[in-house]
Each structure stands twice: as C-alpha cells, then as structure tokens.
Amino acid sequence: RGCQSLADRPMYRRFNKGLLQTVSQEMIRATTADLVVESIYIVNTDTSNRTYSIFHIAADESEDDSFALFHEVILRPDTTHVLCENAPIYLRPGERLTAKASVADKLALTMYGGQAY
C-alpha cells in the first residue's frame, strides 16, 4: 500500500520536524486542548545504524524510561520508520512527546496530527 500523506487531510497538519539530538528534546506538547499524533516518520540519513527513543511524558512529570513508547530502536541506514499509523497517540493538556537519538543530526523526525475530537 502506498504512503498517504496526512498533510493532505484538512484536519491534520505537521506538528514538528527536525533532526534528533543525543539529549531529549520536546517534539510536541498539548497546551489547552487534547491533541492526537496520527503518524511519526523517522528517517536515518546516515550510512550506519542509529537508534532512537520516544517518550510520552505525563503532565508535571520528568522524563524517565518508564515513559518510553519506543526505546533504543535500531534504524538501519537510509531507512524510514512510520510509527502510530494504526494506533494514534493522544495527548491531554500538559502531556508531551520527547525524542532523542544515539548520534546527533542523523535521524530526521516529522510528526503529523491535529486537535482530538
């Protein structure tokens, strides 16, 4: 099956894009409304295997491994992982997603979603 862009659907938009770092960075935070993350694309632009981790942090909590959705997942060179395609992630106000990689600036992450209804 081909890849259908959620960006083409009017209720979804790109939340974030960027290169992952070795220190966790906030990718999205629900502020005043519930949000739904419909898909996350992670691309390894390097020539070596790299790993990534993604965390769903509860409101007023600090990141630790107990919040891991994906932990040290290996991504082969020139490969893309598509996450959440059949199981969206819902964020309540104050909740956030963070991500990090084993090596900085080698994994590109793009996230699509919208306001939860």
C-alpha positions as CSV (number, residue, x, y, z in Angstrom):
1,R,0.0,0.0,0.0
2,G,1.3,3.5,-0.8
3,C,2.0,6.1,1.7
4,Q,-0.9,8.6,2.0
5,S,0.2,11.9,3.4
6,L,-1.8,13.1,6.4
7,A,-0.8,16.6,5.5
8,D,-3.3,16.3,2.6
9,R,-6.2,15.9,5.0
10,P,-7.5,19.2,6.2
11,M,-7.8,18.4,9.9
12,Y,-4.2,17.2,10.2
13,R,-1.0,19.2,10.0
14,R,2.7,18.8,10.5
15,F,3.4,19.3,14.2
16,N,7.1,19.2,14.1
17,K,10.1,18.3,12.1
18,G,13.8,18.3,12.8
19,L,17.0,16.4,13.4
20,L,17.1,14.4,16.6
21,Q,19.9,15.2,19.1
22,T,21.5,13.0,21.8
23,V,19.6,14.8,24.6
24,S,15.9,14.5,24.6
25,Q,14.0,17.4,23.0
26,E,10.3,18.2,23.2
27,M,8.6,17.4,19.9
28,I,5.1,18.4,20.9
29,R,3.1,19.5,24.0
30,A,-0.7,19.7,24.4
31,T,-1.3,23.0,26.0
32,T,-5.1,23.8,26.2
33,A,-6.7,21.1,24.1
34,D,-6.3,17.4,23.6
35,L,-4.1,16.5,20.6
36,V,-3.7,13.4,18.5
37,V,-0.5,12.3,16.8
38,E,-1.5,10.3,13.8
39,S,1.9,9.5,12.4
40,I,5.6,9.9,13.1
41,Y,8.2,9.4,10.4
42,I,11.8,8.8,11.4
43,V,14.5,8.7,8.6
44,N,18.1,7.6,9.1
45,T,20.1,9.8,6.7
46,D,23.4,8.3,7.8
47,T,25.4,5.3,6.5
48,S,25.4,3.5,9.8
49,N,22.8,2.0,12.1
50,R,21.4,4.6,14.6
51,T,18.9,4.3,17.5
52,Y,16.1,6.5,18.7
53,S,13.8,6.7,21.7
54,I,10.4,8.4,22.0
55,F,8.7,9.2,25.3
56,H,5.1,10.1,26.2
57,I,5.6,12.3,29.4
58,A,2.6,12.9,31.7
59,A,1.8,16.4,32.8
60,D,4.1,17.7,35.6
61,E,6.4,14.6,35.3
62,S,10.1,14.4,34.4
63,E,11.3,12.1,31.7
64,D,12.5,8.6,32.6
65,D,12.5,5.2,31.0
66,S,9.1,4.3,32.4
67,F,7.5,6.8,29.9
68,A,9.2,5.2,26.8
69,L,7.0,4.4,23.9
70,F,10.0,3.3,21.8
71,H,13.4,2.7,23.4
72,E,16.7,2.5,21.6
73,V,15.0,1.2,18.4
74,I,17.6,0.4,15.7
75,L,17.1,2.2,12.4
76,R,19.2,1.0,9.5
77,P,20.9,3.4,7.0
78,D,18.7,5.1,4.5
79,T,15.6,3.5,6.2
80,T,12.3,5.1,7.3
81,H,10.1,4.0,10.2
82,V,6.5,5.1,10.2
83,L,5.0,5.0,13.7
84,C,1.5,5.4,15.1
85,E,-0.1,4.7,11.7
86,N,-2.7,2.4,13.1
87,A,-2.5,3.4,16.8
88,P,-2.6,7.2,17.3
89,I,-1.1,8.8,20.4
90,Y,-3.5,11.0,22.4
91,L,-2.1,13.9,24.4
92,R,-4.1,15.6,27.2
93,P,-3.2,19.1,28.2
94,G,0.2,19.2,29.8
95,E,1.4,16.0,28.2
96,R,4.3,15.9,25.8
97,L,6.3,13.7,23.5
98,T,10.1,13.9,23.6
99,A,12.6,12.1,21.4
100,K,16.4,11.5,21.2
101,A,18.9,9.6,19.1
102,S,22.2,7.8,19.6
103,V,24.0,10.3,17.4
104,A,23.1,13.9,16.8
105,D,21.8,15.2,13.4
106,K,21.5,11.8,11.7
107,L,17.8,11.0,12.3
108,A,15.1,13.2,10.8
109,L,11.7,13.2,12.6
110,T,8.5,14.5,11.2
111,M,5.2,14.3,13.1
112,Y,1.6,14.8,11.8
113,G,-1.7,15.2,13.7
114,G,-4.3,17.6,14.9
115,Q,-6.7,18.5,17.6
116,A,-8.5,15.5,19.0
117,Y,-12.3,15.5,18.5
